[in-house]
Amino acid sequence: MTVTVDTTAAAALALGDDALVLSHRLGEWAGHAPVLEEEVALANIALDLLGQARVLLSMAGDEDELAYLREERAFRNLQLVEQPNGDFAHTIARQLYFSAYQQLLYAGLAAGDGPFAPLAAKAVKEVAYHRDHAEQWTLRLGDGTDVSHDRMQRACDALWRFTGEMFQPVNGVDADWAGMETAWLESVGEVLRRATLTVPEGPRTGAWAAGAGRQGLHTEPFGRMLAEMQHLHRSHPGASW
């Protein structure tokens, strides 16, 4: 599939924003993770995503300017990745949903010869770990105590409405979006059932579902997150280390 440079840049911006924003959200766990091992694991996942973001944003322009000088409406990330961390179960549900999607996306891109194939070939290996980490914690929490089960179920239910947006086609990304969505529903549903959790039944697309992040419309917590992420750079414009 042949795409223009502008189309490729716009697609790179959308995928790069996903990785950048989720990386920041996971980085917020530094010093707050429930155990030291998770402090390291979440930091490593955040760094993997940041590396992806740097490559993708550099395909769209200057990575620092794109990360730190754009206004909220100029970001094209999925609304899912900008959702606050909440408790640990909430973070794990968000990570399960997104990493299962990203693994399918990158596997498909790596098999092609488009502009994202080199990144995808490397990143799909990282994302396989991200997905396994989230899956194992979903099983532990869902099939754990009554409290952990309840928290995991509530987290899965709360984030379900943001999942439909992941499969809205991105212009410039050559992917089988419908096939990915079917595979995602089967894969995530199987994990939730193994964890003794109920697969949410709420809407994922349509008038009552979330899904405008790709158009620059974001949820209320994103503005606060962006202000924190951009504060240092905007406070010292032009500074270098």
Secondary structure as a PSIPRED ss2 file (coil, helix, strand):
# PSIPRED VFORMAT (PSIPRED V4.0)

   1 M C   1.000  0.000  0.000
   2 T C   1.000  0.000  0.000
   3 V C   1.000  0.000  0.000
   4 T C   1.000  0.000  0.000
   5 V H   0.000  1.000  0.000
   6 D H   0.000  1.000  0.000
   7 T H   0.000  1.000  0.000
   8 T H   0.000  1.000  0.000
   9 A H   0.000  1.000  0.000
  10 A H   0.000  1.000  0.000
  11 A H   0.000  1.000  0.000
  12 A H   0.000  1.000  0.000
  13 L H   0.000  1.000  0.000
  14 A H   0.000  1.000  0.000
  15 L H   0.000  1.000  0.000
  16 G H   0.000  1.000  0.000
  17 D H   0.000  1.000  0.000
  18 D H   0.000  1.000  0.000
  19 A H   0.000  1.000  0.000
  20 L H   0.000  1.000  0.000
  21 V H   0.000  1.000  0.000
  22 L H   0.000  1.000  0.000
  23 S H   0.000  1.000  0.000
  24 H H   0.000  1.000  0.000
  25 R H   0.000  1.000  0.000
  26 L H   0.000  1.000  0.000
  27 G H   0.000  1.000  0.000
  28 E C   1.000  0.000  0.000
  29 W C   1.000  0.000  0.000
  30 A C   1.000  0.000  0.000
  31 G C   1.000  0.000  0.000
  32 H C   1.000  0.000  0.000
  33 A C   1.000  0.000  0.000
  34 P C   1.000  0.000  0.000
  35 V C   1.000  0.000  0.000
  36 L H   0.000  1.000  0.000
  37 E H   0.000  1.000  0.000
  38 E H   0.000  1.000  0.000
  39 E H   0.000  1.000  0.000
  40 V H   0.000  1.000  0.000
  41 A H   0.000  1.000  0.000
  42 L H   0.000  1.000  0.000
  43 A H   0.000  1.000  0.000
  44 N H   0.000  1.000  0.000
  45 I H   0.000  1.000  0.000
  46 A H   0.000  1.000  0.000
  47 L H   0.000  1.000  0.000
  48 D H   0.000  1.000  0.000
  49 L H   0.000  1.000  0.000
  50 L H   0.000  1.000  0.000
  51 G H   0.000  1.000  0.000
  52 Q H   0.000  1.000  0.000
  53 A H   0.000  1.000  0.000
  54 R H   0.000  1.000  0.000
  55 V H   0.000  1.000  0.000
  56 L H   0.000  1.000  0.000
  57 L H   0.000  1.000  0.000
  58 S H   0.000  1.000  0.000
  59 M C   1.000  0.000  0.000
  60 A C   1.000  0.000  0.000
  61 G C   1.000  0.000  0.000
  62 D C   1.000  0.000  0.000
  63 E H   0.000  1.000  0.000
  64 D H   0.000  1.000  0.000
  65 E H   0.000  1.000  0.000
  66 L H   0.000  1.000  0.000
  67 A H   0.000  1.000  0.000
  68 Y H   0.000  1.000  0.000
  69 L C   1.000  0.000  0.000
  70 R C   1.000  0.000  0.000
  71 E C   1.000  0.000  0.000
  72 E H   0.000  1.000  0.000
  73 R H   0.000  1.000  0.000
  74 A H   0.000  1.000  0.000
  75 F C   1.000  0.000  0.000
  76 R C   1.000  0.000  0.000
  77 N C   1.000  0.000  0.000
  78 L C   1.000  0.000  0.000
  79 Q C   1.000  0.000  0.000
  80 L H   0.000  1.000  0.000
  81 V H   0.000  1.000  0.000
  82 E H   0.000  1.000  0.000
  83 Q C   1.000  0.000  0.000
  84 P C   1.000  0.000  0.000
  85 N C   1.000  0.000  0.000
  86 G C   1.000  0.000  0.000
  87 D C   1.000  0.000  0.000
  88 F H   0.000  1.000  0.000
  89 A H   0.000  1.000  0.000
  90 H H   0.000  1.000  0.000
  91 T H   0.000  1.000  0.000
  92 I H   0.000  1.000  0.000
  93 A H   0.000  1.000  0.000
  94 R H   0.000  1.000  0.000
  95 Q H   0.000  1.000  0.000
  96 L H   0.000  1.000  0.000
  97 Y H   0.000  1.000  0.000
  98 F H   0.000  1.000  0.000
  99 S H   0.000  1.000  0.000
 100 A H   0.000  1.000  0.000
 101 Y H   0.000  1.000  0.000
 102 Q H   0.000  1.000  0.000
 103 Q H   0.000  1.000  0.000
 104 L H   0.000  1.000  0.000
 105 L H   0.000  1.000  0.000
 106 Y H   0.000  1.000  0.000
 107 A H   0.000  1.000  0.000
 108 G H   0.000  1.000  0.000
 109 L H   0.000  1.000  0.000
 110 A H   0.000  1.000  0.000
 111 A C   1.000  0.000  0.000
 112 G C   1.000  0.000  0.000
 113 D C   1.000  0.000  0.000
 114 G C   1.000  0.000  0.000
 115 P C   1.000  0.000  0.000
 116 F C   1.000  0.000  0.000
 117 A H   0.000  1.000  0.000
 118 P H   0.000  1.000  0.000
 119 L H   0.000  1.000  0.000
 120 A H   0.000  1.000  0.000
 121 A H   0.000  1.000  0.000
 122 K H   0.000  1.000  0.000
 123 A H   0.000  1.000  0.000
 124 V H   0.000  1.000  0.000
 125 K H   0.000  1.000  0.000
 126 E H   0.000  1.000  0.000
 127 V H   0.000  1.000  0.000
 128 A H   0.000  1.000  0.000
 129 Y H   0.000  1.000  0.000
 130 H H   0.000  1.000  0.000
 131 R H   0.000  1.000  0.000
 132 D H   0.000  1.000  0.000
 133 H H   0.000  1.000  0.000
 134 A H   0.000  1.000  0.000
 135 E H   0.000  1.000  0.000
 136 Q H   0.000  1.000  0.000
 137 W H   0.000  1.000  0.000
 138 T H   0.000  1.000  0.000
 139 L H   0.000  1.000  0.000
 140 R H   0.000  1.000  0.000
 141 L H   0.000  1.000  0.000
 142 G H   0.000  1.000  0.000
 143 D C   1.000  0.000  0.000
 144 G C   1.000  0.000  0.000
 145 T C   1.000  0.000  0.000
 146 D H   0.000  1.000  0.000
 147 V H   0.000  1.000  0.000
 148 S H   0.000  1.000  0.000
 149 H H   0.000  1.000  0.000
 150 D H   0.000  1.000  0.000
 151 R H   0.000  1.000  0.000
 152 M H   0.000  1.000  0.000
 153 Q H   0.000  1.000  0.000
 154 R H   0.000  1.000  0.000
 155 A H   0.000  1.000  0.000
 156 C H   0.000  1.000  0.000
 157 D H   0.000  1.000  0.000
 158 A H   0.000  1.000  0.000
 159 L H   0.000  1.000  0.000
 160 W H   0.000  1.000  0.000
 161 R H   0.000  1.000  0.000
 162 F H   0.000  1.000  0.000
 163 T C   1.000  0.000  0.000
 164 G H   0.000  1.000  0.000
 165 E H   0.000  1.000  0.000
 166 M H   0.000  1.000  0.000
 167 F H   0.000  1.000  0.000
 168 Q C   1.000  0.000  0.000
 169 P C   1.000  0.000  0.000
 170 V C   1.000  0.000  0.000
 171 N C   1.000  0.000  0.000
 172 G C   1.000  0.000  0.000
 173 V C   1.000  0.000  0.000
 174 D C   1.000  0.000  0.000
 175 A C   1.000  0.000  0.000
 176 D C   1.000  0.000  0.000
 177 W H   0.000  1.000  0.000
 178 A H   0.000  1.000  0.000
 179 G H   0.000  1.000  0.000
 180 M H   0.000  1.000  0.000
 181 E H   0.000  1.000  0.000
 182 T H   0.000  1.000  0.000
 183 A H   0.000  1.000  0.000
 184 W H   0.000  1.000  0.000
 185 L H   0.000  1.000  0.000
 186 E H   0.000  1.000  0.000
 187 S H   0.000  1.000  0.000
 188 V H   0.000  1.000  0.000
 189 G H   0.000  1.000  0.000
 190 E H   0.000  1.000  0.000
 191 V H   0.000  1.000  0.000
 192 L H   0.000  1.000  0.000
 193 R H   0.000  1.000  0.000
 194 R H   0.000  1.000  0.000
 195 A C   1.000  0.000  0.000
 196 T C   1.000  0.000  0.000
 197 L C   1.000  0.000  0.000
 198 T C   1.000  0.000  0.000
 199 V C   1.000  0.000  0.000
 200 P C   1.000  0.000  0.000
 201 E C   1.000  0.000  0.000
 202 G C   1.000  0.000  0.000
 203 P C   1.000  0.000  0.000
 204 R C   1.000  0.000  0.000
 205 T C   1.000  0.000  0.000
 206 G C   1.000  0.000  0.000
 207 A C   1.000  0.000  0.000
 208 W C   1.000  0.000  0.000
 209 A C   1.000  0.000  0.000
 210 A C   1.000  0.000  0.000
 211 G C   1.000  0.000  0.000
 212 A C   1.000  0.000  0.000
 213 G H   0.000  1.000  0.000
 214 R H   0.000  1.000  0.000
 215 Q H   0.000  1.000  0.000
 216 G C   1.000  0.000  0.000
 217 L C   1.000  0.000  0.000
 218 H C   1.000  0.000  0.000
 219 T C   1.000  0.000  0.000
 220 E H   0.000  1.000  0.000
 221 P H   0.000  1.000  0.000
 222 F H   0.000  1.000  0.000
 223 G H   0.000  1.000  0.000
 224 R H   0.000  1.000  0.000
 225 M H   0.000  1.000  0.000
 226 L H   0.000  1.000  0.000
 227 A H   0.000  1.000  0.000
 228 E H   0.000  1.000  0.000
 229 M H   0.000  1.000  0.000
 230 Q H   0.000  1.000  0.000
 231 H H   0.000  1.000  0.000
 232 L H   0.000  1.000  0.000
 233 H H   0.000  1.000  0.000
 234 R H   0.000  1.000  0.000
 235 S H   0.000  1.000  0.000
 236 H C   1.000  0.000  0.000
 237 P C   1.000  0.000  0.000
 238 G C   1.000  0.000  0.000
 239 A C   1.000  0.000  0.000
 240 S C   1.000  0.000  0.000
 241 W C   1.000  0.000  0.000
